[in-house]
Amino acid sequence: MLELRPNCELCDVDLPPDAPDARICSYECTYCAHCAEEVLHNVCPTCGGNFAPRPIRPQRAWRPEEGLGLGNHPASTKRVHSPWSAEDIRTHTERIRHIAPAER
């Protein structure tokens, strides 16, 4: 199950579980839409993959017998920050952003 990290790993803006502008890569690196599109150019600075909108976990357990929903599986509260410098990110994204995600 997704961690639902609470912040953008680049600009540190809050991304609550219902944030429509949260973006994730396949390893769950989490960024706001602005950083993912305008700064990272759809290139994860860690894995080089692309981003997709992060799914929104329902607050309510619509099937209580399954024990789902935020009440049973809350979002993470641990803030995560990218370990990469701005220069390293710029170099990395410039190197591969022209390559389609499926070909990276």
Long-range contacts (C-beta under 8 A, 24 or more apart in sequence): 1-73, 2-28, 2-54, 2-55, 2-57, 3-28, 3-75, 3-76, 4-54, 4-57, 4-75, 4-76, 5-30, 5-75, 5-76, 5-78, 5-79, 5-80, 6-75, 6-76, 6-77, 6-78, 6-79, 7-79, 7-80, 8-32, 8-35, 9-80, 9-81, 9-82, 10-35, 10-39, 10-40, 10-82, 10-89, 11-35, 12-79, 12-81, 15-54, 16-75, 17-56, 17-57, 17-59, 17-70, 17-75, 18-56, 18-59, 19-54, 19-56, 20-53, 20-56, 22-53, 22-54, 23-51, 23-52, 23-53, 23-54, 24-51, 24-52, 24-54, 25-49, 25-50, 25-51, 25-52, 29-82, 30-54, 30-80, 39-89, 40-89, 40-93, 41-93, 41-97, 42-97, 42-101, 43-92, 43-93, 43-96, 43-97, 45-82, 45-84, 45-88, 45-89, 45-92, 45-93, 46-82, 46-84, 48-92, 48-96, 48-104, 49-101, 49-104, 50-101, 50-104
